[in-house]
């Protein structure tokens, strides 16, 4: 490795460490991940539909519970995120069945 290449590599690493890590993923990406998980369970574990349903139910409840206040109100809730992901999941399922 040349000195110039090493310096460039170090500069890239230092520049990347200054940028915040983007952890936000699109509804499409999350829906595809859920679809792959769903298909993996169903193809490798016969009669696992109830398990898949519970996993998806828990996933939805997790998002719906984010940002809710202790008083039970849903102000600031991420329910819209869950809705977007599950709407997209339906579209992904339709594409996958072609």
N, C-alpha and C positions, 0 to 999 in steps of 0.2 A: 504494500500500500504506500502510495506516495504521500509526502507531507501535505500536498495540496488536497488530495482526496480525504485525508484524515481531518484536515481543517474544515473542509466542506461538510463532512459527516458530523463533526462536532457542532458546527453552526446550525445544521438542520435539527439536531437533537435539542439544542438550546432554544431554537425558535419554536419547536413543537411543544416544549415544556411550558412556554409562556402562554400558549393558547389553551383556553378552557376545553376540556374534553366534552364533546357533544354527545349527550346520552339520550337526546330526544329522537325517537324513531317515529316514522309515519304510521298511520293506521294501517296502511297497506302492508308494511313490513311486519307489524305485530300480527295482523290477520294471517299472513303467510306462515309465520312461526306457529301460530295456533293450529292452522290447518295441517302443517307437517307433523306437529305433535299428535293431533287427532288421528291422522292416517297411520302414524307409527303404532299407536296403541291399538287401533282397530285391526291392523294387519298382523300384529304379533301376539295379541292377547284376545283370543276368541271370546265373544260375549262381554266385551269390556265397555259397551255403550254407557252403562250407568256410571262407570268410573270417569269416562270422558265428560259426561254431562256434569258431574260434580266438580271436575277440574275447571271447566268453563264457567260454571256457576260461581265458584270461588274467585276466579279471575275477574269476573264482572263485579262481584261484591267488593273486591279489593279496591277497584277504581272508584266505585260509587261511594266508598267510605273515605277516600282521600279528601282531605280538606273540609270534612264535615265538622261542625262545631260540637262541643261536648253536650250542648243542650238538645242534640238530635236533629237540628235543622241542617239542611243540605246546602246552605249558602257557601259558595266556594267549592262545591263538590265537583268531582271529576266524572260525574255520570255521563256527561256529553262525550268524554273520551271513550268510555266503555261502549256507548251507543255507536260511535263512529267505527270503532274496531269491529264490533259484531256485525254492523251493516256491511263492512268490507269483507268480513269472514264469509258472509253469505255469497258475495260476489266471487270470492276466491273458490269457494266450494263449487259454484256453478261452472267456473272455468275449468276446474279440475275434473269434472265429470264428462268432459267432451270426449 
